[in-house]
Amino acid sequence: RETRVMSEDELKLRIVWTISCLIAASARHYLVEDLVRNLKTIDNLVVSDESDQGKLHMNREMLEEMR
């Protein structure tokens, strides 16, 4: 099996991409948390990003736990 070694630039790009994803996930978490606490009547929630790469599904139990 062949092992591929990343260049320094590729590694830096992956690190920046990972940090960017974590920041975006954190922002979505706080947005969803605020939304869920303020909208007591929702039974389920689906949130996706613009490119549809990430999707969050929450059912009634998950929403209640977050509230």
Helices and strands as residue ranges (DSSP letters): H 8-38, E 45-48, E 55-58, H 60-66
